[in-house]
Amino acid sequence: MTTKVTVDVEYTDEELLAICNHAIASIMATGQSYEIRGRSYSAANLQTLKTWRDDLQTQVDAAAAGGGGGIVANYLNRGR
């Protein structure tokens, strides 16, 4: 599955959680970094993605229970 992410679109917390899970799965499948023909590629930091995923899951659960704001606003307000 290919996921295209753009900055022109506002994503729901559920959509961001799916994107984050996809990114984690991709890193788990291909590795954190690799080199092909002398060119290096480093994926997003796995630990950062896992922390973000946990935050998103908490936010999605809170919204389902009838509370909480948006994860993006909360994430940016923490200075990450």
Rosetta constraint file for C-alpha pairs under 8 A:
AtomPair CA 3 CA 19 HARMONIC 7.34 0.50
AtomPair CA 11 CA 15 HARMONIC 5.79 0.50
AtomPair CA 11 CA 16 HARMONIC 6.16 0.50
AtomPair CA 12 CA 16 HARMONIC 6.22 0.50
AtomPair CA 13 CA 17 HARMONIC 6.06 0.50
AtomPair CA 13 CA 56 HARMONIC 6.38 0.50
AtomPair CA 13 CA 59 HARMONIC 7.25 0.50
AtomPair CA 13 CA 60 HARMONIC 6.21 0.50
AtomPair CA 13 CA 70 HARMONIC 6.89 0.50
AtomPair CA 13 CA 71 HARMONIC 6.43 0.50
AtomPair CA 14 CA 18 HARMONIC 6.31 0.50
AtomPair CA 14 CA 56 HARMONIC 7.79 0.50
AtomPair CA 14 CA 60 HARMONIC 6.45 0.50
AtomPair CA 15 CA 19 HARMONIC 6.23 0.50
AtomPair CA 16 CA 20 HARMONIC 6.01 0.50
AtomPair CA 16 CA 56 HARMONIC 7.50 0.50
AtomPair CA 17 CA 21 HARMONIC 6.08 0.50
AtomPair CA 17 CA 53 HARMONIC 6.12 0.50
AtomPair CA 17 CA 56 HARMONIC 5.86 0.50
AtomPair CA 17 CA 57 HARMONIC 6.87 0.50
AtomPair CA 18 CA 22 HARMONIC 6.13 0.50
AtomPair CA 19 CA 23 HARMONIC 6.22 0.50
AtomPair CA 20 CA 24 HARMONIC 6.24 0.50
AtomPair CA 20 CA 49 HARMONIC 6.57 0.50
AtomPair CA 20 CA 52 HARMONIC 7.63 0.50
AtomPair CA 20 CA 53 HARMONIC 6.12 0.50
AtomPair CA 21 CA 25 HARMONIC 6.11 0.50
AtomPair CA 21 CA 53 HARMONIC 7.02 0.50
AtomPair CA 22 CA 26 HARMONIC 6.09 0.50
AtomPair CA 23 CA 27 HARMONIC 6.28 0.50
AtomPair CA 23 CA 49 HARMONIC 7.78 0.50
AtomPair CA 24 CA 28 HARMONIC 6.13 0.50
AtomPair CA 24 CA 46 HARMONIC 6.63 0.50
AtomPair CA 24 CA 49 HARMONIC 6.71 0.50
AtomPair CA 24 CA 50 HARMONIC 7.42 0.50
AtomPair CA 25 CA 29 HARMONIC 6.09 0.50
AtomPair CA 26 CA 30 HARMONIC 6.05 0.50
AtomPair CA 26 CA 31 HARMONIC 7.79 0.50
AtomPair CA 27 CA 31 HARMONIC 4.90 0.50
AtomPair CA 27 CA 32 HARMONIC 5.53 0.50
AtomPair CA 27 CA 43 HARMONIC 6.82 0.50
AtomPair CA 27 CA 46 HARMONIC 7.29 0.50
AtomPair CA 28 CA 32 HARMONIC 7.54 0.50
AtomPair CA 31 CA 43 HARMONIC 7.99 0.50
AtomPair CA 32 CA 42 HARMONIC 5.98 0.50
AtomPair CA 32 CA 43 HARMONIC 5.40 0.50
AtomPair CA 32 CA 44 HARMONIC 7.50 0.50
AtomPair CA 32 CA 45 HARMONIC 7.44 0.50
AtomPair CA 32 CA 46 HARMONIC 7.26 0.50
AtomPair CA 33 CA 40 HARMONIC 7.24 0.50
AtomPair CA 33 CA 41 HARMONIC 5.43 0.50
AtomPair CA 33 CA 42 HARMONIC 4.20 0.50
AtomPair CA 33 CA 43 HARMONIC 5.95 0.50
AtomPair CA 34 CA 40 HARMONIC 5.84 0.50
AtomPair CA 34 CA 41 HARMONIC 5.49 0.50
AtomPair CA 34 CA 42 HARMONIC 6.70 0.50
AtomPair CA 35 CA 39 HARMONIC 5.34 0.50
AtomPair CA 35 CA 40 HARMONIC 4.31 0.50
AtomPair CA 35 CA 41 HARMONIC 6.11 0.50
AtomPair CA 36 CA 40 HARMONIC 6.57 0.50
AtomPair CA 44 CA 48 HARMONIC 7.77 0.50
AtomPair CA 44 CA 49 HARMONIC 7.29 0.50
AtomPair CA 45 CA 49 HARMONIC 6.31 0.50
AtomPair CA 46 CA 50 HARMONIC 6.18 0.50
AtomPair CA 47 CA 51 HARMONIC 6.22 0.50
AtomPair CA 48 CA 52 HARMONIC 6.11 0.50
AtomPair CA 49 CA 53 HARMONIC 5.95 0.50
AtomPair CA 50 CA 54 HARMONIC 6.18 0.50
AtomPair CA 51 CA 55 HARMONIC 6.24 0.50
AtomPair CA 52 CA 56 HARMONIC 6.06 0.50
AtomPair CA 53 CA 57 HARMONIC 6.04 0.50
AtomPair CA 54 CA 58 HARMONIC 6.18 0.50
AtomPair CA 55 CA 59 HARMONIC 6.21 0.50
AtomPair CA 55 CA 71 HARMONIC 7.32 0.50
AtomPair CA 56 CA 60 HARMONIC 6.07 0.50
AtomPair CA 56 CA 71 HARMONIC 6.15 0.50
AtomPair CA 57 CA 61 HARMONIC 6.04 0.50
AtomPair CA 58 CA 62 HARMONIC 6.07 0.50
AtomPair CA 59 CA 63 HARMONIC 6.12 0.50
AtomPair CA 59 CA 68 HARMONIC 6.40 0.50
AtomPair CA 59 CA 69 HARMONIC 7.44 0.50
AtomPair CA 59 CA 70 HARMONIC 7.23 0.50
AtomPair CA 59 CA 71 HARMONIC 6.20 0.50
AtomPair CA 60 CA 64 HARMONIC 6.18 0.50
AtomPair CA 61 CA 65 HARMONIC 6.27 0.50
AtomPair CA 62 CA 66 HARMONIC 6.33 0.50
AtomPair CA 62 CA 67 HARMONIC 5.26 0.50
AtomPair CA 62 CA 68 HARMONIC 5.51 0.50
AtomPair CA 63 CA 67 HARMONIC 4.87 0.50
AtomPair CA 63 CA 68 HARMONIC 5.44 0.50
AtomPair CA 63 CA 69 HARMONIC 7.56 0.50
AtomPair CA 69 CA 73 HARMONIC 7.66 0.50
AtomPair CA 69 CA 74 HARMONIC 7.43 0.50
AtomPair CA 70 CA 74 HARMONIC 6.37 0.50
AtomPair CA 71 CA 75 HARMONIC 5.79 0.50
AtomPair CA 72 CA 76 HARMONIC 6.10 0.50
AtomPair CA 73 CA 77 HARMONIC 6.01 0.50
AtomPair CA 74 CA 78 HARMONIC 6.42 0.50
AtomPair CA 75 CA 79 HARMONIC 7.06 0.50
AtomPair CA 75 CA 80 HARMONIC 6.42 0.50
AtomPair CA 76 CA 80 HARMONIC 6.05 0.50
